Amino acid sequence: ITWNAAVAAYAAGSQWQKALCLVAEMPLRKLCPDVFTWNAVASACERGGQWQQALSLFAEMPLTKVCPNVISWNAAVSACEKASQWQQALSLFAEMPGRKVSPNMVTWNAAMTACETGGQWQQALLVFAEMSLHNTWPDVTCWNAAVSACIKGAQWELALVLFADMSSGKVCPDVISWSAALSACLKGRQWQKALQIFSEMQLQQIMPDDLSCTAALSACDKGGQWQLALSLFAQMPSEDVICWSAAVSACEKG
């Protein structure tokens, strides 16, 4: 327990090298790492961006007669996802049913985000649809990943359909969801739709972030709404170069 606590402490502090050293020292002390030990150090490597090391630890677990649980699988899938290794992440994810391990929401989120990061919108939608087969309802992170994957895949209309389904479903869109919807409108040159969504966002009392404000300003610029652009610019939480450029451009057109 003491060794596990020490490994977990290093893991929580993102000190993956020290966590690895402790695990390597355990056999010398005639101690056997258990699933909690392996999970802690693998998670430390995942958070430290050491995806290959995390996979190496994951592969080593069965050799020490330790059966990986869902937390172990999550660490491996998430490590690949964060390193933009979407193919490896999905390969591990697909392997889980054969190993009698049921994915939880962390697993689904990692798989969805891996697809989104890799620009694999079709694969993202397949994973998204598969959730219902497991009696799992997507959370806001999964929905956001699906919408963003469609945007990156130049499927802006599909992205807006997903956003509309999300809004009318069991999940409340967050600021990331609204910003993604605005980005989809810009991709499709739907300036009026973008301003409509931004207005709805404010009615829902969602505080716009820099991304959503910039998207709204760009919509004003493209749509020739210079007065609205100035009004939005005054309300912005911060003002970056892109925002200034969009506001100035809208005014020049007015």
Backbone bond lengths (Angstrom), bond angles and torsions (degrees), N, CA, C in turn:
res aa  C-N    CA-C-N  psi(-1)  N-CA   C-N-CA  omega(-1)  CA-C   N-CA-C  phi
1 I - - - 1.466 - - 1.520 110.35 -
2 T 1.353 115.80 -40.95 1.462 120.36 -179.14 1.527 110.93 -63.62
3 W 1.340 116.52 -41.95 1.457 120.30 179.02 1.525 110.34 -65.99
4 N 1.318 116.44 -42.73 1.462 119.62 178.21 1.523 111.12 -61.25
5 A 1.336 115.38 -39.42 1.460 119.59 179.62 1.528 110.37 -64.56
6 A 1.326 116.48 -39.45 1.466 120.71 179.75 1.529 110.83 -66.79
7 V 1.345 116.09 -44.61 1.466 120.46 178.32 1.522 110.03 -62.07
8 A 1.344 116.19 -43.96 1.465 120.79 -179.97 1.521 111.21 -62.98
9 A 1.336 116.60 -37.01 1.465 120.51 179.95 1.528 110.80 -65.03
10 Y 1.338 115.92 -44.10 1.459 119.48 177.21 1.532 110.96 -64.52
11 A 1.351 114.63 -39.69 1.464 119.57 179.82 1.520 110.94 -62.69
12 A 1.339 116.03 -44.11 1.465 120.45 -179.75 1.519 111.51 -63.74
13 G 1.340 115.78 -28.92 1.455 120.67 179.38 1.516 113.47 -90.86
14 S 1.344 115.65 11.62 1.477 121.92 179.00 1.524 112.65 59.86
15 Q 1.325 116.42 26.99 1.466 121.29 177.87 1.529 108.55 -98.96
16 W 1.322 116.00 69.86 1.451 120.96 -172.67 1.532 112.33 -65.21
17 Q 1.355 117.02 -31.94 1.474 119.08 -179.89 1.528 110.57 -63.64
18 K 1.332 116.91 -43.87 1.472 120.64 -179.42 1.524 110.79 -68.53
19 A 1.327 116.40 -36.29 1.460 120.00 177.15 1.526 110.16 -62.67
20 L 1.339 116.74 -42.51 1.463 121.40 178.21 1.527 111.73 -62.89
21 C 1.302 116.22 -40.48 1.471 120.91 179.76 1.529 111.09 -62.12
22 L 1.329 116.38 -41.11 1.464 120.39 178.62 1.523 111.46 -63.76
23 V 1.325 116.01 -43.13 1.465 119.90 -179.80 1.530 110.16 -65.06
24 A 1.324 116.68 -39.42 1.464 120.70 179.10 1.527 111.33 -65.70
25 E 1.325 116.39 -29.13 1.468 121.14 -178.28 1.528 112.63 -80.46
26 M 1.312 117.54 -22.03 1.469 121.05 -174.77 1.531 113.89 -57.35
27 P 1.344 120.46 -46.49 1.472 119.55 178.86 1.531 112.80 -59.95
28 L 1.326 116.31 -32.01 1.468 120.10 178.39 1.519 110.98 -66.21
29 R 1.316 116.18 -25.60 1.469 121.61 177.37 1.532 111.59 -95.74
30 K 1.358 114.44 12.65 1.478 121.21 -178.93 1.531 111.28 59.84
31 L 1.323 115.09 37.67 1.462 121.79 176.83 1.520 108.89 -115.62
32 C 1.317 115.86 142.04 1.461 120.67 -179.45 1.529 110.08 -108.62
33 P 1.304 117.49 122.11 1.470 119.15 176.16 1.530 110.19 -61.31
34 D 1.322 116.52 136.71 1.455 119.91 175.88 1.527 109.47 -102.34
35 V 1.310 116.91 -173.55 1.463 120.25 -175.91 1.529 111.82 -62.86
36 F 1.325 116.82 -31.46 1.465 120.18 179.24 1.529 110.71 -68.03
37 T 1.353 115.49 -38.76 1.462 120.24 178.50 1.530 110.41 -63.55
38 W 1.332 115.50 -50.71 1.458 120.35 -178.31 1.528 111.41 -61.11
39 N 1.340 115.06 -42.22 1.462 118.42 -179.15 1.523 111.70 -62.74
40 A 1.326 115.75 -40.66 1.465 120.13 -178.17 1.523 111.32 -64.10
41 V 1.323 116.87 -45.88 1.463 119.37 -176.76 1.534 110.71 -74.06
42 A 1.340 117.27 -35.08 1.464 119.76 177.22 1.527 110.63 -65.77
43 S 1.329 116.23 -40.15 1.465 120.49 177.68 1.522 111.16 -65.02
44 A 1.341 116.22 -35.59 1.465 120.71 177.67 1.530 110.14 -63.28
45 C 1.333 115.80 -42.78 1.464 120.12 178.86 1.528 110.70 -66.25
46 E 1.336 115.60 -38.75 1.468 120.19 178.18 1.521 110.63 -59.75
47 R 1.356 115.63 -49.08 1.466 119.54 -179.18 1.513 112.03 -67.53
48 G 1.344 116.10 -26.24 1.460 120.40 179.86 1.519 113.25 -85.94
49 G 1.334 116.66 4.60 1.458 120.37 179.04 1.521 114.23 75.32
50 Q 1.337 116.42 16.74 1.468 120.74 -178.64 1.530 109.21 -98.14
51 W 1.326 116.04 70.60 1.459 119.40 -172.55 1.526 112.87 -66.86
52 Q 1.328 117.73 -36.68 1.468 119.76 179.37 1.523 111.22 -67.32
53 Q 1.330 116.26 -38.07 1.459 120.66 177.35 1.530 110.23 -66.50
54 A 1.329 115.97 -40.14 1.461 120.34 178.31 1.526 110.70 -61.41
55 L 1.338 117.29 -42.28 1.470 121.13 179.09 1.521 111.18 -67.95
56 S 1.317 116.10 -35.62 1.459 120.24 177.84 1.531 110.90 -63.31
57 L 1.316 115.97 -42.56 1.470 120.54 177.39 1.526 110.85 -65.29
58 F 1.322 115.43 -41.63 1.458 120.59 179.76 1.532 110.67 -60.42
59 A 1.341 116.45 -42.74 1.464 121.17 179.85 1.523 112.00 -69.24
60 E 1.326 115.96 -26.86 1.473 120.89 -177.48 1.529 112.46 -77.99
61 M 1.328 117.20 -22.57 1.469 120.52 -175.38 1.532 113.09 -55.77
62 P 1.347 119.58 -50.92 1.469 118.76 -179.38 1.529 113.11 -62.59
63 L 1.329 116.99 -27.81 1.463 120.72 179.60 1.519 111.47 -66.38
64 T 1.334 116.57 -23.42 1.465 121.47 177.39 1.537 111.15 -101.31
65 K 1.347 114.55 17.26 1.466 122.19 177.87 1.524 112.62 62.17
66 V 1.329 115.25 32.76 1.461 121.50 174.98 1.518 107.88 -111.40
67 C 1.321 116.36 124.38 1.461 120.94 -177.85 1.527 109.94 -88.26
68 P 1.336 118.03 120.05 1.479 120.12 179.71 1.531 111.10 -61.35
69 N 1.323 116.61 135.99 1.464 120.69 174.79 1.528 109.16 -101.90
70 V 1.317 116.68 -172.93 1.468 119.48 -175.30 1.525 111.71 -62.45
71 I 1.327 117.53 -30.71 1.467 120.50 177.91 1.529 110.21 -66.66
72 S 1.318 116.09 -38.25 1.468 120.67 177.80 1.528 110.58 -63.07
73 W 1.332 115.41 -46.26 1.466 120.54 179.00 1.525 111.01 -63.23
74 N 1.327 115.39 -40.01 1.466 119.31 179.07 1.523 111.51 -60.53
75 A 1.326 115.80 -42.18 1.472 119.80 -179.72 1.524 110.48 -62.81
76 A 1.336 116.40 -40.64 1.460 120.39 -179.08 1.536 111.44 -68.72
77 V 1.338 116.54 -46.75 1.468 120.78 -179.49 1.531 110.25 -64.74
78 S 1.332 116.37 -44.39 1.465 120.65 -178.94 1.523 111.93 -65.07
79 A 1.338 116.66 -36.67 1.464 120.07 178.29 1.530 110.35 -61.28
80 C 1.326 116.61 -42.42 1.472 120.70 178.57 1.524 111.02 -68.00
81 E 1.328 115.45 -41.59 1.475 120.21 -179.90 1.516 111.28 -60.03
82 K 1.350 116.87 -46.07 1.454 120.60 -177.80 1.524 112.62 -69.03
83 A 1.330 115.82 -22.07 1.471 120.03 178.44 1.521 111.13 -94.11
84 S 1.349 116.82 10.78 1.473 122.57 -179.62 1.524 112.65 61.66
85 Q 1.331 115.62 27.51 1.463 120.95 176.19 1.526 108.27 -96.67
86 W 1.340 116.17 68.09 1.460 120.25 -171.61 1.519 113.15 -64.40
87 Q 1.334 117.12 -36.25 1.465 119.68 -179.43 1.526 111.14 -65.35
88 Q 1.328 116.55 -42.14 1.457 121.12 178.21 1.519 110.75 -66.53
89 A 1.339 115.65 -39.44 1.463 120.34 179.23 1.525 110.99 -61.83
90 L 1.334 116.55 -45.70 1.467 120.68 -179.00 1.530 111.69 -70.74
91 S 1.314 116.46 -31.53 1.460 120.18 177.25 1.536 110.20 -63.76
92 L 1.319 115.85 -44.15 1.468 120.05 177.39 1.523 110.93 -65.37
93 F 1.334 115.18 -42.57 1.459 120.58 -179.56 1.532 110.84 -59.72
94 A 1.338 116.75 -42.69 1.459 121.54 -178.89 1.527 112.36 -68.92
95 E 1.316 115.52 -21.61 1.460 120.92 -177.80 1.534 112.75 -79.46
96 M 1.318 116.17 -19.73 1.475 120.38 -173.18 1.530 115.03 -59.05
97 P 1.345 119.63 -46.97 1.474 118.47 -179.08 1.531 113.23 -57.48
98 G 1.332 116.19 -38.63 1.456 120.08 179.09 1.511 112.88 -66.67
99 R 1.311 116.66 -20.79 1.469 121.51 177.95 1.529 111.35 -97.14
100 K 1.338 115.80 9.61 1.476 121.29 178.15 1.524 112.61 61.70
101 V 1.325 116.41 34.61 1.461 120.77 177.43 1.522 107.98 -117.60
102 S 1.322 117.28 123.40 1.458 121.63 -179.00 1.524 110.11 -88.70
103 P 1.318 117.81 129.09 1.473 120.04 178.17 1.519 110.79 -66.48
104 N 1.333 116.19 146.08 1.464 120.44 172.05 1.522 108.55 -108.31
105 M 1.320 117.33 -172.62 1.460 119.43 -175.02 1.525 112.13 -62.75
106 V 1.324 117.35 -32.74 1.471 120.48 177.60 1.526 110.02 -61.55
107 T 1.333 116.02 -41.97 1.464 120.91 179.71 1.520 111.30 -64.24
108 W 1.344 115.49 -47.79 1.470 119.71 -179.47 1.530 110.81 -60.91
109 N 1.320 116.28 -42.80 1.467 119.83 179.34 1.526 111.17 -61.37
110 A 1.331 116.09 -42.86 1.473 120.03 -179.45 1.524 110.41 -64.54
111 A 1.328 117.06 -42.27 1.465 120.88 -179.91 1.533 110.88 -65.65
112 M 1.326 116.21 -43.43 1.463 120.38 179.18 1.529 111.26 -64.13
113 T 1.329 116.10 -44.55 1.464 120.45 -179.10 1.530 111.08 -66.19
114 A 1.338 116.61 -33.84 1.466 120.38 176.64 1.524 110.23 -61.85
115 C 1.347 116.38 -43.11 1.466 120.77 177.86 1.524 111.14 -63.80
116 E 1.323 115.12 -44.69 1.469 120.71 -178.88 1.529 110.93 -62.61
117 T 1.329 116.48 -46.52 1.464 121.08 -179.84 1.528 111.28 -61.51
118 G 1.337 115.22 -36.59 1.459 119.75 -178.59 1.516 113.74 -84.37
119 G 1.343 116.41 1.41 1.461 120.33 179.55 1.520 113.25 68.85
120 Q 1.330 116.01 25.73 1.467 121.31 -177.74 1.527 110.07 -98.37
121 W 1.341 116.37 76.90 1.458 119.24 -173.26 1.529 113.08 -67.51
122 Q 1.336 117.49 -36.47 1.461 119.32 179.09 1.524 111.49 -66.60
123 Q 1.319 115.59 -41.79 1.463 120.34 178.17 1.526 110.50 -65.42
124 A 1.341 115.48 -37.86 1.470 119.89 178.60 1.525 110.97 -61.18
125 L 1.326 116.43 -42.11 1.464 120.11 -179.54 1.526 111.47 -69.89
126 L 1.325 117.08 -31.45 1.466 119.95 176.11 1.531 110.82 -65.80
127 V 1.327 115.71 -44.70 1.470 120.02 177.54 1.520 109.91 -63.98
128 F 1.329 115.70 -41.75 1.459 121.85 -179.94 1.530 110.64 -59.53
129 A 1.343 116.34 -44.99 1.465 120.97 -179.85 1.521 111.78 -68.48
130 E 1.325 116.37 -30.93 1.459 120.98 -178.30 1.530 112.52 -66.44
131 M 1.330 116.05 -23.96 1.460 119.50 -177.56 1.526 111.81 -59.20
132 S 1.333 116.54 -38.16 1.461 119.68 -179.16 1.525 111.68 -64.29
133 L 1.339 116.61 -29.59 1.467 120.44 178.60 1.515 111.23 -68.00
134 H 1.335 115.10 -20.83 1.466 120.59 178.93 1.528 111.44 -102.67
135 N 1.346 115.07 14.96 1.477 120.66 -179.75 1.527 111.68 54.66
136 T 1.326 115.12 39.71 1.458 121.47 179.57 1.524 109.05 -118.99
137 W 1.321 116.37 128.00 1.458 120.23 179.18 1.527 109.27 -94.19
138 P 1.332 118.81 128.39 1.471 120.98 -177.69 1.527 111.69 -59.91
139 D 1.323 116.27 140.65 1.465 119.97 173.74 1.528 108.39 -91.92
140 V 1.320 116.44 -178.07 1.461 120.41 -174.14 1.531 111.75 -62.66
141 T 1.336 117.36 -31.59 1.467 120.27 178.91 1.525 111.06 -65.00
142 C 1.333 116.46 -41.79 1.466 120.42 178.67 1.520 111.43 -65.68
143 W 1.333 116.05 -44.04 1.462 120.01 178.31 1.531 110.84 -60.34
144 N 1.329 115.88 -45.13 1.469 120.12 -179.78 1.525 111.55 -61.37
145 A 1.332 115.71 -40.13 1.463 119.68 179.71 1.524 110.44 -64.97
146 A 1.342 116.93 -39.47 1.469 121.05 179.41 1.527 110.49 -64.72
147 V 1.330 116.11 -45.58 1.469 120.71 179.57 1.532 110.26 -62.72
148 S 1.324 116.82 -47.22 1.472 120.87 -178.38 1.528 112.19 -64.55
149 A 1.339 116.19 -37.21 1.466 119.94 178.40 1.524 110.46 -62.18
150 C 1.340 116.21 -40.25 1.471 120.02 178.82 1.525 110.99 -66.21
151 I 1.329 116.58 -39.45 1.469 119.93 178.75 1.530 110.34 -62.61
152 K 1.336 116.00 -45.14 1.461 119.67 -179.86 1.524 111.78 -65.99
153 G 1.340 115.68 -24.97 1.452 119.91 179.18 1.519 112.82 -92.73
154 A 1.345 116.03 15.17 1.465 122.60 178.80 1.524 112.05 62.64
155 Q 1.315 116.45 27.90 1.468 122.03 177.84 1.531 108.66 -107.04
156 W 1.334 116.33 62.71 1.456 119.50 -173.00 1.527 112.58 -67.59
157 E 1.330 117.18 -33.97 1.468 119.37 178.92 1.526 111.13 -65.02
158 L 1.310 115.77 -42.42 1.462 120.88 178.47 1.527 110.46 -65.33
159 A 1.329 116.03 -36.71 1.460 120.74 177.84 1.530 110.52 -60.60
160 L 1.334 116.45 -42.52 1.464 120.60 179.85 1.527 111.71 -69.25
161 V 1.328 116.89 -33.57 1.471 120.73 175.99 1.530 109.78 -63.79
162 L 1.320 115.74 -44.94 1.464 120.43 178.30 1.525 111.28 -61.96
163 F 1.320 116.00 -42.23 1.467 119.97 179.28 1.523 110.49 -62.32
164 A 1.333 116.92 -40.82 1.463 120.96 178.72 1.529 110.98 -65.37
165 D 1.342 116.09 -40.20 1.472 120.14 177.51 1.520 110.74 -63.95
166 M 1.313 115.13 -38.78 1.461 120.68 179.52 1.524 110.80 -63.62
167 S 1.334 115.20 -44.49 1.458 120.85 -177.58 1.523 112.15 -64.71
168 S 1.342 116.17 -32.09 1.463 119.88 -178.55 1.520 112.15 -94.48
169 G 1.311 117.21 0.13 1.458 121.92 -178.09 1.510 113.77 -97.77
170 K 1.335 113.84 -151.45 1.456 120.30 -174.59 1.524 113.42 -90.46
171 V 1.328 116.18 -1.41 1.468 120.23 -175.31 1.520 109.43 -113.37
172 C 1.322 116.01 133.08 1.464 120.89 178.57 1.534 109.21 -89.08
173 P 1.320 118.14 120.60 1.469 120.60 -179.98 1.530 110.75 -60.65
174 D 1.343 116.52 139.71 1.452 120.44 174.52 1.523 109.21 -100.46
175 V 1.312 116.61 -174.25 1.475 120.04 -175.94 1.532 111.35 -62.33
176 I 1.343 116.70 -30.51 1.467 120.47 177.83 1.525 110.15 -66.51
177 S 1.328 116.05 -39.27 1.464 120.88 178.71 1.522 111.02 -62.83
178 W 1.341 115.94 -47.76 1.458 120.94 -179.58 1.526 111.62 -63.22
179 S 1.329 115.89 -41.26 1.472 120.20 179.03 1.524 111.02 -63.41
180 A 1.342 115.53 -38.57 1.471 119.77 178.59 1.523 110.29 -65.24
181 A 1.331 116.80 -40.80 1.470 120.22 178.52 1.529 110.79 -62.40
182 L 1.324 116.01 -40.92 1.467 120.06 177.40 1.531 111.05 -63.95
183 S 1.325 116.12 -40.27 1.470 120.17 178.04 1.520 111.16 -63.48
184 A 1.350 115.81 -37.61 1.467 119.99 177.91 1.524 110.68 -62.37
185 C 1.336 115.69 -40.89 1.475 119.95 178.52 1.524 110.88 -62.03
186 L 1.322 116.18 -41.82 1.466 119.89 179.96 1.525 111.11 -65.68
187 K 1.327 116.76 -38.76 1.466 120.25 178.20 1.522 110.59 -61.53
188 G 1.344 114.95 -35.89 1.453 119.39 -178.63 1.511 114.18 -93.69
189 R 1.332 115.93 6.93 1.470 121.89 -179.20 1.534 112.21 57.61
190 Q 1.318 114.50 35.84 1.469 120.90 179.22 1.531 108.80 -98.42
191 W 1.347 115.34 75.19 1.462 119.51 -172.47 1.535 111.75 -64.66
192 Q 1.327 116.91 -44.51 1.465 119.80 -178.61 1.523 111.59 -65.16
193 K 1.327 116.04 -39.41 1.467 120.32 177.56 1.529 110.24 -62.86
194 A 1.326 116.74 -38.93 1.465 121.21 179.03 1.523 110.72 -61.70
195 L 1.321 116.73 -44.72 1.462 120.61 -179.88 1.527 111.48 -67.97
196 Q 1.330 115.40 -33.21 1.466 119.86 176.29 1.522 110.34 -65.00
197 I 1.325 116.28 -44.52 1.470 120.87 179.50 1.528 110.55 -64.81
198 F 1.340 115.81 -40.23 1.460 118.76 179.34 1.536 110.55 -63.87
199 S 1.328 116.32 -38.49 1.465 120.95 177.64 1.526 110.88 -64.69
200 E 1.345 116.48 -42.43 1.463 121.12 178.00 1.530 110.92 -63.77
201 M 1.315 115.10 -36.85 1.463 121.16 178.85 1.525 110.45 -59.89
202 Q 1.323 115.76 -43.82 1.460 120.49 179.49 1.527 111.37 -68.43
203 L 1.343 116.41 -36.21 1.465 119.97 178.02 1.531 111.19 -65.41
204 Q 1.334 115.16 -31.46 1.469 120.17 177.73 1.528 112.05 -81.01
205 Q 1.333 115.57 1.69 1.468 122.69 179.04 1.532 112.19 60.22
206 I 1.340 114.63 37.29 1.462 121.24 173.16 1.526 107.40 -91.89
207 M 1.313 116.81 119.89 1.461 120.55 -179.11 1.527 110.41 -70.13
208 P 1.319 118.31 116.13 1.469 120.48 -178.70 1.524 111.43 -63.69
209 D 1.342 116.06 141.55 1.461 119.60 173.52 1.521 108.78 -97.75
210 D 1.316 116.57 -177.58 1.465 120.63 -177.54 1.525 111.73 -58.97
211 L 1.338 116.66 -39.46 1.457 120.38 -177.20 1.528 111.43 -64.93
212 S 1.338 116.61 -45.92 1.465 119.44 -178.52 1.532 111.08 -68.73
213 C 1.331 116.91 -37.66 1.468 119.98 177.61 1.525 111.31 -64.89
214 T 1.314 115.69 -42.60 1.466 119.99 179.29 1.525 110.54 -62.98
215 A 1.343 116.40 -40.83 1.464 120.76 178.72 1.530 110.48 -63.48
216 A 1.332 116.14 -42.16 1.465 120.18 179.66 1.532 111.05 -65.59
217 L 1.316 116.35 -40.92 1.466 120.20 177.99 1.533 111.07 -63.61
218 S 1.332 115.69 -40.10 1.465 119.39 178.30 1.519 110.69 -64.06
219 A 1.345 115.81 -37.05 1.465 119.91 177.80 1.532 110.56 -64.63
220 C 1.338 115.64 -40.72 1.478 119.86 176.88 1.525 110.48 -62.52
221 D 1.316 115.72 -42.07 1.460 121.61 179.94 1.526 109.95 -59.79
222 K 1.334 115.68 -52.08 1.466 120.07 -177.10 1.525 111.69 -68.63
223 G 1.343 116.11 -30.31 1.455 119.30 -177.59 1.512 114.33 -92.20
224 G 1.331 116.47 2.31 1.456 120.58 177.59 1.523 114.68 71.72
225 Q 1.344 115.92 24.89 1.471 120.16 -179.08 1.531 109.77 -97.61
226 W 1.328 117.03 72.16 1.465 119.83 -172.41 1.529 112.30 -70.34
227 Q 1.341 118.00 -34.64 1.467 120.17 179.99 1.530 110.85 -67.13
228 L 1.328 115.47 -42.29 1.459 119.87 177.03 1.525 110.61 -65.48
229 A 1.343 116.13 -35.49 1.465 120.60 178.60 1.524 110.59 -60.34
230 L 1.339 116.95 -44.52 1.463 120.60 179.16 1.523 111.58 -65.19
231 S 1.337 116.19 -38.65 1.461 120.39 178.52 1.526 110.87 -63.48
232 L 1.340 116.44 -44.58 1.469 121.02 178.91 1.518 111.02 -65.88
233 F 1.322 116.18 -40.61 1.461 121.09 -178.27 1.527 110.77 -60.48
234 A 1.327 115.68 -37.71 1.471 120.34 179.63 1.518 112.05 -68.82
235 Q 1.346 116.86 -24.72 1.463 120.97 -177.18 1.521 112.88 -90.24
236 M 1.334 116.69 -8.76 1.461 119.93 -172.14 1.523 112.77 -65.91
237 P 1.369 116.36 139.73 1.462 120.55 178.89 1.521 113.32 -64.94
238 S 1.324 117.21 -30.11 1.471 121.59 175.93 1.518 107.90 -150.12
239 E 1.308 115.96 163.85 1.458 120.12 -175.37 1.531 109.02 -128.52
240 D 1.350 115.35 109.71 1.457 118.52 177.91 1.534 109.90 -104.56
241 V 1.313 115.42 -179.19 1.460 121.03 -175.57 1.524 111.38 -62.04
242 I 1.337 117.06 -40.53 1.465 120.96 -178.47 1.527 110.33 -64.19
243 C 1.341 116.02 -40.89 1.465 120.41 179.20 1.524 110.89 -63.89
244 W 1.341 115.90 -45.36 1.464 119.99 178.24 1.528 110.19 -59.26
245 S 1.318 116.12 -43.65 1.466 120.46 -177.81 1.531 111.05 -63.12
246 A 1.344 116.52 -43.65 1.458 120.65 -179.80 1.527 110.90 -65.08
247 A 1.350 116.38 -41.17 1.463 120.51 -179.79 1.519 110.94 -66.17
248 V 1.314 116.17 -44.54 1.471 120.39 -179.73 1.536 110.30 -63.96
249 S 1.344 115.06 -42.80 1.471 119.60 -179.42 1.525 111.10 -61.87
250 A 1.349 116.07 -40.51 1.473 120.03 179.40 1.522 110.81 -64.01
251 C 1.327 115.74 -40.55 1.474 119.92 179.79 1.529 111.69 -66.92
252 E 1.328 116.20 -38.95 1.470 120.03 178.79 1.522 111.17 -61.62
253 K 1.341 116.15 -36.59 1.457 120.67 -179.82 1.512 112.32 -75.60
254 G 1.376 115.14 -19.53 1.459 119.30 179.23 1.513 111.22 -87.86
